[in-house]
Amino acid sequence: MISNILTLSAYWGIAVSILGYGIGVLLNKKLKNGFVNPLLISITFVIIVLVCFNIDYEKYRESSEILSWLLTPATVCLAIPLYEQLSLLKDNYKAVLGGITAGVFTSLLSVFLLCVLFKFEDGMRISLLPKSITTAIGMGLAEELGGIDTIAASAIIITGIIGNVICRSVCKVFKITHPVAVGIAIGTASHAVGTTKAFEIGEVEGAMSSLSIAVSGIITVAAIQLFV
């Protein structure tokens, strides 16, 4: 009965997703714990709703598809803070391009070697390779190459959440303090979810992390062919 009521609206999935994210934001502000990530809380909330009310995932996916469409323009909007820091980019372009390229190949190579070690099939390997680029690019890339887009999305989201949670600690352990280096590291490793944390650290870090999302996506699209 309740599941029928929920699915009466064509956009009930969007409402559930936003409600879950809102709960995550409130919990994050109240508990002030990096592991209480709004995106993770939202995912958990949606899963609980679908399981408790016995709602098919495909119905949820259809009703929340608009959120997926918004991923691309949301990613493009990250170029605004980059434009504001354009002079900083010009002064450090060699280090920026070198850092992003190194990060992309490190990610692809580590995933490839682990997939070989654990004897994953080709479809699974292809789905996991784009784990460090934004969902808007990664899902489409995995699907085009013969992977599974839902697994690619899961890997990308998990990577982003982990990066968001541990990026400060990693930078502290390895004594990465330069704002440009911090931003490049976060954006290349954990895309848009990590970038939200980069903006919390500083404006320069956020701008450089935003740049990394776009550039690492382009490099990954070209370089992934070597590992497929």
N, C-alpha and C positions, 0 to 999 in steps of 0.2 A: 504493500500500500504506500509506504513512505517513498520507496524507490520510484513508484509511478508518479507521485507528486513532484519529486525532485526533477524528474526528466520531462515534465510537462513543458518547461521553458527550453527554448533552443540554446540558451546560453547559461544553463545551470552550472556547467563545468567551470566557466569563468568565475562565477560567484563563489563556488567552493574553493577554487584556487586562490582567489584574492583574500577570502576569509582566512584560509590557512596561512597565507603569507602575513596577513595582519596580526594573527596570533603569534607568529614567529618573531615579528618585529617587537611586539610588546614584551615577550619573554626575554628577548635578547637585551632590551633596554633595562629590564628589571633585574635579571640575573647577571648581566655584564660578563658573560662567559662566551669565549670564541666558539665553543662546540655547540652552543645554542644558536645555530645559524638559521635565519629566517627561511632560506630556501629549503634546507633540510627539514625544518618543521613543517613547511607547506607540503612537501612531498609526503611526509609521514601522515599528515592530516588527510590528504586526498586518498591515500591508500586505505586508511582506517574507514573513511566514509564509503568507499567502493566495496570494501569487504563486509562491513557491518550491514549495509543495505543491499548487498548482493547485486551490485550494478556492474554491468559488463564494461570492461575497459574501453572497448571501441566506442561505446556510447559517450563516455567521458571525453575521449579524444576528439570526436566529432563536435561536441558542444564547446570545447575549449580551443578549437583550431585557430581562432583569431589570435590567441596569445602567441602561437608559433609564427604567425604572419608578422607580428610586431617585433620579432627578434632582430630581423635585418635592419629596420629603421632605428631600433634602439642601439644597435652596434654602430651604425653610421653616426649617431649623435655623439658618440665618444670622441669624434674628431674635433669637436668644439674646443675642449680644453687643450688639445694638441696644437691647434691653431694659435692659441694664446701663448704657447711656449715655443713657437716656431724658431725663434732666435737661438734658444737653448739647443734645439735639435740640430740646427746648422753648425753650431760649435762642436757638437759631439757625434756627428753622423757616422764616422768610422767606427767608433766604439759601439754605437747603437746597432748598426747593421751587423757588426761582428758578434755582438752578444746575442742578438735575436737568432742569427743563423746557427750559432753554436747550440743555443737552447733547443731549436727545432730538431736538429740532427741528433742531439742527445736523447730527446724524447722518442723520436722514431726508432732509433737504434736500440734503445733499452726495451721498448715494447716488442720489437721484432725478435730480439734475442730471448726474451722471456717466453714469447709465444712458441718459439722453436724448442726451448727447454721443456715446456709443459705440453708440447705436441698438440697445440691448438690447430684446428682446421683453418683453411684459408679464409672462410667467411668471418670467423671470430677474430682472426688477426687483422683483417681489413677494418673491422668494426672498432677495434681498439686503437689502431694507429693514430687516428686524429683526436686523441683524448685531450690534447692540450690546446686545441683551437676552439673558437667560439661555436656554439651549437648551430648557429645559422649556416656556417660553412661546413662543419664536421658531419652533420647528419646527411646533408645532400651529397657530400663527397663519398662517404661510406656506402650510401645506397647506390651511387653511380658506379662504384668499383666492384659491386657485388657483395657488400657487407649487409649488416642488419642495422637499420637506422635507429631502432629503439635501444639496442645494445650500445651503439655509438653515443646516443644521447645520455644514457646512464653513465657511461665511462667519463664523458665530458663533465657532467654535473658533479660526479664524485670527485674528480680531479680538481674542479674549481672549489668545491667546499673544503677539501683538505688543504689546498693552497691558501684559501682565505683564513683558515684556522691557524696554520703553522708558519705562515710567511714571516711574521715578525720574529719568531723564535729562530728560524733558519738564518735570517739575515744577521741576527745577533750572534749566533754560534759561529758563523763564518766571517764575522766582522765586516759585513757589507753595509757601509754607511753612506756612500755617495747617493744622493737622491736619484740621479739618472740610472745608476746601476740597480738600485732597489726597485725602481719602477719597471725596468726592462726585465729583471728576473721574475717579478710577480706576474706581469702581463704575458710573458712568453710561456711560463709554466702553468698558469691557472686562469688564463683568459678573462672574461668579463666578471666572473664571480670574484676572482682575486683582485681585479681592478677596483672593485668597491672598497676593499680593504686598503688598497694603495692610496685612494683618495682620502681615506681617514688618516693615513700617515702624513700626507702632504700633497700640495697642489702639483708640484713638479713630478713626484712619484706617480700620481694619478695620470698626468698627461703622458708620461713615458710608457706607462702600462697600457694606456689606450692605443698608443702608436704600435706597441708590440702585438696587440690583438690583430690589427689589420695586416701588418707586415708578416707576422708568423703564419697567418692564414694563407697568404699568397705563396710563401716559401714552402709551406707544407703541401699545398696543392701540386706544386712542381716536383718536390722531393719525394713524395710518397710513392711515386711510380717506381722508385728504386727498391722499395721494400714490399711491393705487391707481388 
